[in-house]
Amino acid sequence: DIVVDTEPLVVQICGSSPDVLYKATRALLKLGRRHRDAKRNQSSISGIDLNLGCPQSTARDGNFGAFLAEGDPDLALQCIASMKRAIDDEMDGDSTRQSRPRLSCKIRLRDR
């Protein structure tokens, strides 16, 4: 079950496939529109964050988080660009800047 509170929500996702992240971003935006914030009449999701900071072994094994950012920065940029494109495509026709979710990246420098 997904519980969406009345406060704006920032969702953090991880991955290293631009195509998968594009689809995930669009799916999140559709979900956010279904759970609109009635007070502001806009999506309950105010931001989507790409995790480029996870130092855990699971991130290493999956090539995401800090390992993607440090090991393949060009792919990390492709992932960010695909998420931005997904937001643009999903919000096409919605000219109100206030309703557009912010795209951010969590970055953590890891010790070697």
TITOR-246012 format. One record per residue (C-alpha): residue number from 1; residue in three letters; x, y, z. Coordinates in steps of 0.5 Angstrom, whole numbers, padded with zeros to 4 digits. Layout:
<atom><tigu>NUM</tigu><rolo>ALA</rolo><xx>X</xx><yy>Y</yy><zz>Z</zz></atom>
...
This chain:
<atom><tigu>1</tigu><rolo>ASP</rolo><xx>0000</xx><yy>0000</yy><zz>0000</zz></atom>
<atom><tigu>2</tigu><rolo>ILE</rolo><xx>0002</xx><yy>0007</yy><zz>-0001</zz></atom>
<atom><tigu>3</tigu><rolo>VAL</rolo><xx>0000</xx><yy>0012</yy><zz>0004</zz></atom>
<atom><tigu>4</tigu><rolo>VAL</rolo><xx>0001</xx><yy>0020</yy><zz>0001</zz></atom>
<atom><tigu>5</tigu><rolo>ASP</rolo><xx>0000</xx><yy>0025</yy><zz>0007</zz></atom>
<atom><tigu>6</tigu><rolo>THR</rolo><xx>-0002</xx><yy>0032</yy><zz>0006</zz></atom>
<atom><tigu>7</tigu><rolo>GLU</rolo><xx>0005</xx><yy>0034</yy><zz>0006</zz></atom>
<atom><tigu>8</tigu><rolo>PRO</rolo><xx>0009</xx><yy>0035</yy><zz>-0001</zz></atom>
<atom><tigu>9</tigu><rolo>LEU</rolo><xx>0013</xx><yy>0029</yy><zz>-0002</zz></atom>
<atom><tigu>10</tigu><rolo>VAL</rolo><xx>0020</xx><yy>0028</yy><zz>-0005</zz></atom>
<atom><tigu>11</tigu><rolo>VAL</rolo><xx>0021</xx><yy>0021</yy><zz>-0008</zz></atom>
<atom><tigu>12</tigu><rolo>GLN</rolo><xx>0028</xx><yy>0018</yy><zz>-0008</zz></atom>
<atom><tigu>13</tigu><rolo>ILE</rolo><xx>0029</xx><yy>0013</yy><zz>-0013</zz></atom>
<atom><tigu>14</tigu><rolo>CYS</rolo><xx>0036</xx><yy>0009</yy><zz>-0016</zz></atom>
<atom><tigu>15</tigu><rolo>GLY</rolo><xx>0038</xx><yy>0006</yy><zz>-0022</zz></atom>
<atom><tigu>16</tigu><rolo>SER</rolo><xx>0043</xx><yy>0006</yy><zz>-0028</zz></atom>
<atom><tigu>17</tigu><rolo>SER</rolo><xx>0038</xx><yy>0005</yy><zz>-0034</zz></atom>
<atom><tigu>18</tigu><rolo>PRO</rolo><xx>0036</xx><yy>0011</yy><zz>-0037</zz></atom>
<atom><tigu>19</tigu><rolo>ASP</rolo><xx>0030</xx><yy>0008</yy><zz>-0040</zz></atom>
<atom><tigu>20</tigu><rolo>VAL</rolo><xx>0028</xx><yy>0005</yy><zz>-0033</zz></atom>
<atom><tigu>21</tigu><rolo>LEU</rolo><xx>0029</xx><yy>0011</yy><zz>-0030</zz></atom>
<atom><tigu>22</tigu><rolo>TYR</rolo><xx>0025</xx><yy>0015</yy><zz>-0035</zz></atom>
<atom><tigu>23</tigu><rolo>LYS</rolo><xx>0019</xx><yy>0010</yy><zz>-0034</zz></atom>
<atom><tigu>24</tigu><rolo>ALA</rolo><xx>0019</xx><yy>0010</yy><zz>-0027</zz></atom>
<atom><tigu>25</tigu><rolo>THR</rolo><xx>0019</xx><yy>0018</yy><zz>-0027</zz></atom>
<atom><tigu>26</tigu><rolo>ARG</rolo><xx>0013</xx><yy>0018</yy><zz>-0031</zz></atom>
<atom><tigu>27</tigu><rolo>ALA</rolo><xx>0010</xx><yy>0012</yy><zz>-0027</zz></atom>
<atom><tigu>28</tigu><rolo>LEU</rolo><xx>0011</xx><yy>0016</yy><zz>-0020</zz></atom>
<atom><tigu>29</tigu><rolo>LEU</rolo><xx>0008</xx><yy>0023</yy><zz>-0023</zz></atom>
<atom><tigu>30</tigu><rolo>LYS</rolo><xx>0002</xx><yy>0019</yy><zz>-0025</zz></atom>
<atom><tigu>31</tigu><rolo>LEU</rolo><xx>0001</xx><yy>0016</yy><zz>-0018</zz></atom>
<atom><tigu>32</tigu><rolo>GLY</rolo><xx>0002</xx><yy>0023</yy><zz>-0015</zz></atom>
<atom><tigu>33</tigu><rolo>ARG</rolo><xx>-0003</xx><yy>0026</yy><zz>-0020</zz></atom>
<atom><tigu>34</tigu><rolo>ARG</rolo><xx>-0008</xx><yy>0021</yy><zz>-0017</zz></atom>
<atom><tigu>35</tigu><rolo>HIS</rolo><xx>-0007</xx><yy>0023</yy><zz>-0010</zz></atom>
<atom><tigu>36</tigu><rolo>ARG</rolo><xx>-0007</xx><yy>0030</yy><zz>-0011</zz></atom>
<atom><tigu>37</tigu><rolo>ASP</rolo><xx>-0006</xx><yy>0035</yy><zz>-0005</zz></atom>
<atom><tigu>38</tigu><rolo>ALA</rolo><xx>-0013</xx><yy>0038</yy><zz>-0005</zz></atom>
<atom><tigu>39</tigu><rolo>LYS</rolo><xx>-0011</xx><yy>0045</yy><zz>-0002</zz></atom>
<atom><tigu>40</tigu><rolo>ARG</rolo><xx>-0006</xx><yy>0046</yy><zz>-0007</zz></atom>
<atom><tigu>41</tigu><rolo>ASN</rolo><xx>-0010</xx><yy>0043</yy><zz>-0013</zz></atom>
<atom><tigu>42</tigu><rolo>GLN</rolo><xx>-0003</xx><yy>0039</yy><zz>-0015</zz></atom>
<atom><tigu>43</tigu><rolo>SER</rolo><xx>0001</xx><yy>0033</yy><zz>-0015</zz></atom>
<atom><tigu>44</tigu><rolo>SER</rolo><xx>0002</xx><yy>0030</yy><zz>-0008</zz></atom>
<atom><tigu>45</tigu><rolo>ILE</rolo><xx>0009</xx><yy>0029</yy><zz>-0011</zz></atom>
<atom><tigu>46</tigu><rolo>SER</rolo><xx>0013</xx><yy>0035</yy><zz>-0011</zz></atom>
<atom><tigu>47</tigu><rolo>GLY</rolo><xx>0020</xx><yy>0032</yy><zz>-0013</zz></atom>
<atom><tigu>48</tigu><rolo>ILE</rolo><xx>0024</xx><yy>0026</yy><zz>-0015</zz></atom>
<atom><tigu>49</tigu><rolo>ASP</rolo><xx>0031</xx><yy>0025</yy><zz>-0013</zz></atom>
<atom><tigu>50</tigu><rolo>LEU</rolo><xx>0036</xx><yy>0020</yy><zz>-0016</zz></atom>
<atom><tigu>51</tigu><rolo>ASN</rolo><xx>0040</xx><yy>0017</yy><zz>-0011</zz></atom>
<atom><tigu>52</tigu><rolo>LEU</rolo><xx>0048</xx><yy>0018</yy><zz>-0013</zz></atom>
<atom><tigu>53</tigu><rolo>GLY</rolo><xx>0050</xx><yy>0017</yy><zz>-0006</zz></atom>
<atom><tigu>54</tigu><rolo>CYS</rolo><xx>0049</xx><yy>0010</yy><zz>-0003</zz></atom>
<atom><tigu>55</tigu><rolo>PRO</rolo><xx>0056</xx><yy>0007</yy><zz>-0001</zz></atom>
<atom><tigu>56</tigu><rolo>GLN</rolo><xx>0053</xx><yy>0000</yy><zz>0000</zz></atom>
<atom><tigu>57</tigu><rolo>SER</rolo><xx>0055</xx><yy>-0006</yy><zz>-0003</zz></atom>
<atom><tigu>58</tigu><rolo>THR</rolo><xx>0048</xx><yy>-0007</yy><zz>-0006</zz></atom>
<atom><tigu>59</tigu><rolo>ALA</rolo><xx>0049</xx><yy>-0001</yy><zz>-0010</zz></atom>
<atom><tigu>60</tigu><rolo>ARG</rolo><xx>0056</xx><yy>-0003</yy><zz>-0012</zz></atom>
<atom><tigu>61</tigu><rolo>ASP</rolo><xx>0053</xx><yy>-0010</yy><zz>-0014</zz></atom>
<atom><tigu>62</tigu><rolo>GLY</rolo><xx>0047</xx><yy>-0006</yy><zz>-0018</zz></atom>
<atom><tigu>63</tigu><rolo>ASN</rolo><xx>0052</xx><yy>0000</yy><zz>-0021</zz></atom>
<atom><tigu>64</tigu><rolo>PHE</rolo><xx>0048</xx><yy>0005</yy><zz>-0018</zz></atom>
<atom><tigu>65</tigu><rolo>GLY</rolo><xx>0049</xx><yy>0010</yy><zz>-0012</zz></atom>
<atom><tigu>66</tigu><rolo>ALA</rolo><xx>0056</xx><yy>0013</yy><zz>-0011</zz></atom>
<atom><tigu>67</tigu><rolo>PHE</rolo><xx>0058</xx><yy>0007</yy><zz>-0015</zz></atom>
<atom><tigu>68</tigu><rolo>LEU</rolo><xx>0055</xx><yy>0010</yy><zz>-0022</zz></atom>
<atom><tigu>69</tigu><rolo>ALA</rolo><xx>0057</xx><yy>0017</yy><zz>-0020</zz></atom>
<atom><tigu>70</tigu><rolo>GLU</rolo><xx>0064</xx><yy>0016</yy><zz>-0019</zz></atom>
<atom><tigu>71</tigu><rolo>GLY</rolo><xx>0065</xx><yy>0010</yy><zz>-0024</zz></atom>
<atom><tigu>72</tigu><rolo>ASP</rolo><xx>0061</xx><yy>0012</yy><zz>-0030</zz></atom>
<atom><tigu>73</tigu><rolo>PRO</rolo><xx>0059</xx><yy>0019</yy><zz>-0029</zz></atom>
<atom><tigu>74</tigu><rolo>ASP</rolo><xx>0057</xx><yy>0020</yy><zz>-0037</zz></atom>
<atom><tigu>75</tigu><rolo>LEU</rolo><xx>0051</xx><yy>0014</yy><zz>-0035</zz></atom>
<atom><tigu>76</tigu><rolo>ALA</rolo><xx>0049</xx><yy>0018</yy><zz>-0029</zz></atom>
<atom><tigu>77</tigu><rolo>LEU</rolo><xx>0048</xx><yy>0024</yy><zz>-0033</zz></atom>
<atom><tigu>78</tigu><rolo>GLN</rolo><xx>0044</xx><yy>0020</yy><zz>-0038</zz></atom>
<atom><tigu>79</tigu><rolo>CYS</rolo><xx>0040</xx><yy>0018</yy><zz>-0033</zz></atom>
<atom><tigu>80</tigu><rolo>ILE</rolo><xx>0039</xx><yy>0025</yy><zz>-0030</zz></atom>
<atom><tigu>81</tigu><rolo>ALA</rolo><xx>0037</xx><yy>0027</yy><zz>-0037</zz></atom>
<atom><tigu>82</tigu><rolo>SER</rolo><xx>0032</xx><yy>0022</yy><zz>-0038</zz></atom>
<atom><tigu>83</tigu><rolo>MET</rolo><xx>0029</xx><yy>0023</yy><zz>-0032</zz></atom>
<atom><tigu>84</tigu><rolo>LYS</rolo><xx>0028</xx><yy>0031</yy><zz>-0034</zz></atom>
<atom><tigu>85</tigu><rolo>ARG</rolo><xx>0025</xx><yy>0028</yy><zz>-0041</zz></atom>
<atom><tigu>86</tigu><rolo>ALA</rolo><xx>0020</xx><yy>0024</yy><zz>-0037</zz></atom>
<atom><tigu>87</tigu><rolo>ILE</rolo><xx>0018</xx><yy>0030</yy><zz>-0033</zz></atom>
<atom><tigu>88</tigu><rolo>ASP</rolo><xx>0018</xx><yy>0035</yy><zz>-0039</zz></atom>
<atom><tigu>89</tigu><rolo>ASP</rolo><xx>0014</xx><yy>0029</yy><zz>-0043</zz></atom>
<atom><tigu>90</tigu><rolo>GLU</rolo><xx>0009</xx><yy>0028</yy><zz>-0037</zz></atom>
<atom><tigu>91</tigu><rolo>MET</rolo><xx>0008</xx><yy>0035</yy><zz>-0035</zz></atom>
<atom><tigu>92</tigu><rolo>ASP</rolo><xx>0007</xx><yy>0037</yy><zz>-0043</zz></atom>
<atom><tigu>93</tigu><rolo>GLY</rolo><xx>0001</xx><yy>0042</yy><zz>-0043</zz></atom>
<atom><tigu>94</tigu><rolo>ASP</rolo><xx>0002</xx><yy>0044</yy><zz>-0036</zz></atom>
<atom><tigu>95</tigu><rolo>SER</rolo><xx>0005</xx><yy>0051</yy><zz>-0036</zz></atom>
<atom><tigu>96</tigu><rolo>THR</rolo><xx>0004</xx><yy>0052</yy><zz>-0029</zz></atom>
<atom><tigu>97</tigu><rolo>ARG</rolo><xx>0011</xx><yy>0052</yy><zz>-0026</zz></atom>
<atom><tigu>98</tigu><rolo>GLN</rolo><xx>0009</xx><yy>0051</yy><zz>-0019</zz></atom>
<atom><tigu>99</tigu><rolo>SER</rolo><xx>0006</xx><yy>0044</yy><zz>-0021</zz></atom>
<atom><tigu>100</tigu><rolo>ARG</rolo><xx>0012</xx><yy>0042</yy><zz>-0024</zz></atom>
<atom><tigu>101</tigu><rolo>PRO</rolo><xx>0016</xx><yy>0037</yy><zz>-0019</zz></atom>
<atom><tigu>102</tigu><rolo>ARG</rolo><xx>0023</xx><yy>0039</yy><zz>-0018</zz></atom>
<atom><tigu>103</tigu><rolo>LEU</rolo><xx>0029</xx><yy>0034</yy><zz>-0020</zz></atom>
<atom><tigu>104</tigu><rolo>SER</rolo><xx>0035</xx><yy>0033</yy><zz>-0015</zz></atom>
<atom><tigu>105</tigu><rolo>CYS</rolo><xx>0040</xx><yy>0028</yy><zz>-0014</zz></atom>
<atom><tigu>106</tigu><rolo>LYS</rolo><xx>0043</xx><yy>0026</yy><zz>-0008</zz></atom>
<atom><tigu>107</tigu><rolo>ILE</rolo><xx>0051</xx><yy>0026</yy><zz>-0008</zz></atom>
<atom><tigu>108</tigu><rolo>ARG</rolo><xx>0055</xx><yy>0023</yy><zz>-0003</zz></atom>
<atom><tigu>109</tigu><rolo>LEU</rolo><xx>0063</xx><yy>0022</yy><zz>-0003</zz></atom>
<atom><tigu>110</tigu><rolo>ARG</rolo><xx>0065</xx><yy>0016</yy><zz>-0001</zz></atom>
<atom><tigu>111</tigu><rolo>ASP</rolo><xx>0072</xx><yy>0014</yy><zz>0002</zz></atom>
<atom><tigu>112</tigu><rolo>ARG</rolo><xx>0076</xx><yy>0009</yy><zz>-0001</zz></atom>
